[in-house]
Amino acid sequence: MRHAPVTWQDPAFPGHGDWSALGAGGCGASAVHVDATPVRFDRPIPGELLTTLTWRNLRGKTRTLKHVVDGRLERSISLQGFYRLTPESAGELAQVVHSAP
């Protein structure tokens, strides 16, 4: 269990002086906003579309969703990472979103 420093002179992370500049939590991560289609929860995505959606990372590696069973996404682990929808998949998903009644 880590204890908070008693005074400002005490290192925040004893033994990790080189990393103390990252801040109290040891990391300077923050959310980044990107203008995009708003998230909607009132529009179901057809199960057959889930199996075809494709993402690409900066190196050009592509991947599809895993754990899609009977048209349902059972685990979201394959959504994690630094990937973007391919333009084709983004277009298909946009059609579903914009066809809302």
WOZI-V821491 format. One record per pair of residues at least 6 apart in sequence whose ideal C-beta (glycine too) atoms are under 6 Angstrom apart, sorted by sequence separation. I is the first residue (numbers start at 1). J is the second residue. If there is no record, write none. Layout:
i,j
I,J
I,J
This chain:
i,j
22,28
56,62
5,12
13,20
67,74
12,20
54,62
55,63
67,75
11,20
54,64
12,24
66,78
65,78
50,65
51,68
50,68
50,73
47,71
57,82
57,83
55,83
55,85
56,86
54,86
54,89
53,89
43,97
43,100
